[in-house]
Amino acid sequence: MRIDPDGWDDGDGMIRPGSDLRPWSLSDLPGKITSIVALQEVHAMVKANAATYEWLYQEFTDGTDETWLCACFVRDVAPNEALRRIDVVPGSPLIGEGFGVAALPAKGGTVLIEYGWGGVVYSRAGLLSAGSTAAAVRVTSEDKEFAFHENGALTTAFELYFYSGRQGAEPDRLESDVADLALHVDLDAPGYVGNPTPALALAERVTGVHLSPAAYKRTALVGSTEHLDPYV
């Protein structure tokens, strides 16, 4: 973990103090630890919002009406295990049309990003949530949806333009965060949000998994989905 001068963690496993460098001894250690823990607690208190994932949205949109983004945030599951749970072989070559899934190590777990139109990580989010939690977001020319699973069961799911049609074992569980992110507004109502960034923020909030731009740029574990429904 790196703690930068402003107190934020960029996730590279290193702890570096700010510009106020001075020698310190073991007697300073309790205070140092307290400061680090305090910074971590402050970071945890800052909730993800729509701006948090604007950069990811921009990676998968052409800036008009064409967006193809399918992602799943999985708590406390390693990238290779996440791929195994959805029957994707880690490291398998992307053959044919090049459809596949990238598993990215993230703070708190793994984020899966799908390359293709099949929605594999969305439809299999329940499998990914075994013994944990998983939140999936799918935005294409035809589908705009969010789903939250816990230990294999669907807790709540809704279309991004029709929250009033939500379903699941506890459809209102995320009501507070949904309202805070303005995802409760239906398509024809004032205040409707048209891009998926609030849904991505909701996925982070409910799983505790954060994907930074730096983590996204690192080498991912990739596997082919050519052998999976709906590609076969």
N, C-alpha and C positions, 0 to 999 in steps of 0.2 A: 504494500500500500504506500502510495506517495501522498504526503500532505503538503500541498503547495502553500505559499505565503498567505493566500486568502482562505486557507483551511479546507480546500476541496481535494478529494481523492481522485487521482486519474488512473488508479488501478494497476500500476506496474510493479507492485511488490516492494517499493522502496519508500522509506520514511526520510524525508529531508526537511529540516527546519527552514524557516524563512530567511530573509536577508540579514536579520539580526543575529549573526553568528558570533558565539563566544565560547571559550572552553568551559566545560562543565564536568563535575565529578560525580561519583556514585551517590553522593549525598543529595544531588539534585534529582535523582531518578524518580522518586515518588511524585514530585511536581511535574516532571516531564510526562510521566504516564497519565497523570490527571489531566494535563492539557490535551494530550492526544485523544483520550476518551471523550473529553468535552467536545472536541471538534467533531469526532465521529457522531456524537449524539445530536449536535446541531445539524450535521449533514442529514441524519436520519429524519429529523423533524421537518425538513424542507420537502414538501410534497411535489411530485412531478406534475407538470401542467402541460397545456397544449404546446408551449414553446419548447419544452424539453425534447420533443421528438420531431420538430420541424425539419431538422437535418435529414432524418431517416425518410420522412415523407418525400423530400426533394430528390432522394436517390431513386424513387420509384414512380415519379410522375413526370409528365411532359410539360407541366405548367398550365395545361388547359383542363380538359375533362378526362384525360386518359391516365388512370392510376392502376398499377398492378402491384399490390403489396399483400403478402400473407406472412404473418409472423406469430410466433408463440413464445411466451415467457414462461419458463419452467423453474420452479423453486427447488434448490438443493439437489439438482440432478446434473451430473457431469455430461459434457457434450457427447461422448461416445455412448453413454447409457441412454441419452435422449434419442439418438438415432436408432439404437437397437430397439427401443420400445415401439417405434413406428415402422419396424421392419426395413430400415435403411442400413445398408452395410457401410460402416465408416471407411472412407477412402476409396469406395467403388467409383470407377470412371463414369463420367457423364457422357453417355453414348447417345446416338440418335439425335433427338432434338435438344439434348443437353438439359433435360429437366432433372432437378435435384434439390437437395436441402443443404444449407450451410448451418452448422451448429457452432455458435459463438460463445466462448466463455464470458460470462458477465458477472457483475457483482451480485451475489446471492443465488446464482444458478447458471442457467443457459438460456440463450435466445436463439430460436430457430427461424431462419429466413428461407422462404421457399422461392425457387426459380422455376416458374412454370405456371400453368393455369389450373392445375388440379385441385388445389386447396387441401393437400394431404395433411399438412400440419394443423390445419383448422379442424378437419373432420376427425383427426386422431388425437386431439387435445385431451380427451378423456383418458386415453392410454398413457399419455405423458404425465398425467396428474397422479398416477398410482403412488400412494404413500406420501403425497405432497399436494401442490396446487399448480395449475396451469391456466393461463389466460391467453386466448387467441384472438387475433384481429385479422379480418380478411376484407380487402377493398379492391374490387375490380370494376370493370365496366358494367357488370351485372349484380355483383354482391357487395354489400357493405354491412358487415356484421361483427359482433363481439360475443365471446363465450368464456365463461369462467367455470372451471371444473375443480373439484376437490376429491382426492382419493378415488378417482374413476367415475365420479357422479357429477352430472351437470347441476351446478348451483343456480346459475342464471345465464340467459342468452337473449340477445335482442339485435334487431337490425338498427343500424346507426341513424336511419331516418324514420324509425317507427318504434321508439322505446316503449310506448304504451302497449305494444304487442309482445312484451317480454315473456319469457317462459323459464321453466326450471323448477327445481325443488324449493328454492327460496328466491323467487324472482325479484324481491325488493331488498335483498341483502345489501346491495351496493348503493342504495338510494342516495346516501349522503354524498359520496364521491361522484356519483353520476350527475347529481344536481350541481355540485361545485364545478364540474367540467362542462356543464351545459349540454350534456348528452341526453337529457330528459325531454328535449324539445323535438317534436316531430317535424317532418319535412315541410309541411304547409304553415307552420306556426312561426311567429316572429322570434328571432334569435337562433334559428336552426344553424348548426355548424356543418359545413359541407366537406371538410377534409378529415382524415382519420387520426390526426395528432392527439385530440383529447382521448380517443379510445386507446391509443398506445400508452398515454399517461395513466389511464385507468388500469391497464394491464400491469404496469410497474407498481402502482399503488397496492393492488390486491395480491400480488405475488411477492413484492419486496425485491424484485429482480430489476437491476438497472443496467442498460446498455449505453455506454458512452461512445462518442464518435471515435475515440482512440481504440476502444475494444473492437469496434466494427471494422477498423482498418487492419487489425491483426489477422494472421493466418487462421482461417476457420477449418474445422473438420467437415468435409463435404462427402455426400453420398448420393447415388442416383436413385430417382423415384420412377424410372421408366417401367419397372416391373409391378408397380402398384396401381390399384384402381384410383382414378378413372383412366389411366394411360393404357391399360390392357383390356 
